[in-house]
Amino acid sequence: MTAMKPVGCITTSWDDGHPLDLRLAELLTKYGLRGTFYVPMTAEHGTMTSAQVRTLGGVFEIGAHTLHHVDLSRATEKQARQEIADSQSWVEDVVGRPCRLFCPPKGRYSARHLHMVRQAGFAGVRTVELLSLDLPRFQAGLFVLPTTVQAHPHGRLAYGRNAIRRGAFRNLWRYAVRGFPIDWTGLARSLLNRVLECGGVFHLWGHSWELEQTGQWRRLEEVLRFLGEFTGEAPARTNGEVCRAADGINKDRYSAMCDPPLERRPVA
């Protein structure tokens, strides 16, 4: 009997709701990709108008990102609860459909914030954990989505700190066996190939305003073109669709068909 090939998928997400998100949406559409845009009502770099968010929400999934792009780790409990709950109401009022996903600004949150997010009625939270190929993890009654690559020119130390801060040592090992690359486009290609080989979730994320500041648009389009070539093998999904798929998968079977335990890994 032929072994069933592990299933992988491609998802993307984009934070802060900057007007340049409309340019991102055009590129995703051009290459047959899907994504989730996490949009606050206001943010320091500027945000789309409500009409633009509504138009974007007609094609892509819109998630909440607090109401005023607030760092939850610096907010009082009352402020955090209000920012989380009101951001959901605002997105639903603007887009006209349920908002089930939340992303904490700057990826900063604690366990108490996860409980606030669940109590507000969200189903999932997207984090800024890098180098992951995992399905969403179920924590505090929520699907918690890690990411794979940020469309940003990080240095090696940034990847190391990201993994160590989150106790994601499997991710750090995955980075090490690839030679600690600093070119995010090459890293994206390598990790997508891993998903095509053994299954998992390839999750690209970023900020459109940051792409502009760091001159990454051309490189982003190269990566999106590359991802689009493989959507027949790893279908394009929104973050919400990834959560729904994870809800129906046997987690033990999924873990067994992905990366082996560290002590059993061959040295690459």
C-alpha positions in Angstrom: 0.0 0.0 0.0 1.4 3.4 -0.9 1.9 5.7 2.1 -0.3 8.7 2.2 1.6 11.9 1.6 1.5 14.3 4.5 -0.8 17.3 4.0 0.6 20.8 4.1 -0.8 24.3 3.6 0.2 27.9 3.0 -1.2 30.8 5.0 -0.2 34.5 5.3 -1.1 37.2 7.8 -0.5 41.0 7.8 -0.6 43.3 10.8 -1.5 46.9 11.6 -4.1 47.8 8.8 -1.8 50.3 7.0 -3.2 51.6 3.7 -0.4 49.7 1.9 -2.3 46.5 2.9 -4.3 47.1 -0.3 -1.1 46.6 -2.3 -0.4 43.4 -0.4 -4.0 42.2 -1.2 -3.3 42.8 -4.9 -0.2 40.7 -4.8 -1.8 37.9 -2.9 -4.7 37.8 -5.4 -2.2 37.9 -8.3 -0.5 34.7 -7.1 -3.5 32.8 -5.8 -2.7 33.1 -2.2 -5.0 33.8 0.8 -4.4 35.6 4.1 -5.7 37.2 7.2 -5.3 41.0 7.9 -5.2 42.0 11.5 -6.6 45.5 11.6 -6.9 48.0 14.5 -9.1 51.1 14.2 -6.1 53.4 14.7 -2.3 52.8 14.8 0.8 55.0 14.9 1.8 54.3 11.2 -1.7 55.1 9.9 -4.6 52.8 9.0 -7.1 52.2 6.2 -10.4 53.9 6.2 -13.5 51.9 7.3 -14.6 51.7 3.7 -11.2 50.3 2.7 -11.3 47.7 5.5 -14.8 46.7 4.4 -13.7 46.3 0.8 -10.7 44.2 1.9 -12.9 42.1 4.1 -15.0 41.2 1.1 -12.1 39.1 -0.2 -9.8 38.4 2.7 -10.3 37.4 6.4 -10.1 40.3 8.8 -8.9 39.7 12.4 -8.8 42.1 15.4 -5.6 43.8 16.6 -6.9 45.8 19.6 -8.8 49.0 18.9 -5.9 51.4 19.2 -2.8 49.2 18.6 -2.2 48.9 22.3 0.7 46.8 23.7 -1.2 44.6 26.1 1.9 44.0 28.3 1.8 47.7 29.2 -2.0 48.0 29.6 -4.0 47.8 32.8 -6.4 44.9 33.1 -9.4 47.1 32.4 -7.8 48.7 29.4 -6.7 45.3 28.0 -10.2 43.9 28.3 -11.7 46.9 26.6 -9.2 47.0 23.8 -9.7 43.3 23.1 -13.5 43.2 23.2 -14.0 46.5 21.5 -11.7 45.6 18.6 -13.8 42.6 17.9 -17.0 44.7 17.9 -15.4 47.3 15.6 -14.2 44.7 13.0 -17.6 43.0 13.0 -19.4 46.4 12.6 -17.2 47.4 9.7 -16.9 44.1 7.8 -20.4 42.8 8.6 -19.4 39.3 9.6 -18.1 37.5 12.7 -14.5 38.2 13.8 -13.0 35.1 15.3 -9.2 35.8 15.3 -7.1 38.1 17.4 -3.4 39.2 17.1 -1.8 41.0 20.0 0.2 44.1 18.8 3.9 43.4 18.7 3.2 39.8 19.8 3.2 40.8 23.4 0.7 39.1 25.7 0.5 36.9 28.8 -1.6 34.0 29.9 -4.2 36.3 31.4 -4.7 38.0 28.1 -5.4 34.7 26.4 -8.3 34.3 28.9 -9.6 37.8 28.1 -9.4 36.9 24.4 -11.4 33.7 24.9 -13.9 35.5 27.1 -14.4 38.1 24.3 -15.5 35.3 22.0 -12.5 34.8 19.8 -11.5 31.3 18.6 -7.8 31.9 17.9 -4.7 34.0 18.5 -1.9 34.6 16.1 1.5 35.0 17.7 4.9 36.2 16.4 6.7 32.9 17.1 9.0 32.3 14.1 10.4 29.2 12.3 7.4 27.0 13.2 5.7 24.6 10.8 3.2 23.5 13.4 -0.6 23.4 13.3 -2.2 25.8 15.7 -1.9 24.6 19.4 -4.9 24.5 21.6 -4.2 26.6 24.7 -6.6 28.3 27.2 -9.5 27.3 25.1 -8.0 29.0 22.0 -6.2 28.0 18.8 -2.7 29.6 19.1 -1.1 30.1 15.7 2.7 30.4 15.4 4.4 31.7 12.2 7.2 30.5 10.0 8.9 33.5 8.4 8.5 37.3 8.7 8.9 39.3 5.6 11.7 41.3 7.2 15.5 41.3 7.1 16.2 39.9 10.6 19.7 39.1 11.8 20.6 35.7 13.3 20.3 37.0 16.9 16.7 38.0 16.3 15.8 34.4 15.3 17.7 33.0 18.3 16.0 35.4 20.8 12.6 34.7 19.3 13.0 30.9 19.8 14.6 31.1 23.2 12.0 33.6 24.6 9.2 31.2 23.6 11.0 28.0 24.6 10.7 26.9 20.9 13.9 24.9 20.8 12.6 22.7 18.0 12.3 25.9 15.9 15.9 26.9 16.8 17.2 23.5 15.8 15.3 23.8 12.5 17.1 27.1 11.9 20.5 25.7 12.9 20.3 22.8 10.5 19.8 25.3 7.7 23.0 27.1 8.6 21.5 30.1 10.4 20.5 32.0 7.2 19.8 35.7 7.4 18.2 35.9 4.0 14.5 35.6 4.8 13.6 34.8 1.2 15.9 31.8 1.1 14.7 30.7 4.5 11.1 30.9 3.2 11.9 28.6 0.2 13.7 26.1 2.4 10.9 25.9 5.0 8.2 25.6 2.3 10.1 22.7 0.8 10.0 21.1 4.3 6.3 21.5 4.4 5.9 20.0 0.9 8.0 17.0 2.1 6.5 16.2 5.5 3.4 18.3 5.9 2.7 21.2 8.2 1.8 24.9 8.0 3.9 27.4 6.2 2.9 30.8 7.6 4.4 34.0 6.1 3.6 37.3 7.9 4.6 40.9 8.1 3.6 44.6 8.0 3.1 46.5 4.7 4.4 49.8 6.2 7.6 47.9 7.2 8.0 46.4 3.7 8.0 50.0 2.4 10.5 51.2 5.0 12.9 48.4 4.4 12.5 48.2 0.7 11.3 44.6 0.6 8.4 44.7 -1.9 10.4 43.2 -4.8 11.7 40.4 -2.6 8.2 39.8 -1.2 6.8 39.4 -4.7 9.5 36.9 -5.5 8.5 34.8 -2.5 4.8 35.1 -3.2 5.3 34.0 -6.8 7.3 31.0 -5.5 4.5 30.1 -2.9 1.9 30.5 -5.6 3.6 27.8 -7.7 2.9 25.2 -5.0 -0.7 25.8 -3.9 -1.7 22.7 -5.8 0.4 20.7 -3.3 0.0 22.9 -0.3 -3.4 24.7 -0.6 -3.6 28.4 0.3 -5.7 29.0 3.5 -6.7 31.9 5.7 -5.6 31.7 9.3 -9.2 30.9 10.3 -9.2 28.0 7.8 -6.0 26.7 9.3 -7.6 26.7 12.7 -10.7 24.9 11.4 -8.5 22.2 9.7 -6.5 21.7 12.9 -9.7 21.2 14.8 -10.5 18.1 12.7 -7.0 16.5 12.6 -5.7 13.8 14.9 -3.0 15.8 16.6 -0.9 12.7 17.5 -0.9 11.5 13.9 0.1 15.0 12.7 3.0 15.2 15.2 4.3 11.8 14.2 4.5 12.7 10.5 6.3 16.0 11.0 9.7 16.7 12.4 11.2 13.8 14.4 12.3 14.4 18.1 15.5 16.3 18.3 17.6 13.4 19.5 16.6 11.3 16.4 17.3 14.0 13.9 20.1 13.4 11.4 22.6 16.2 11.2 22.0 18.2 7.9 
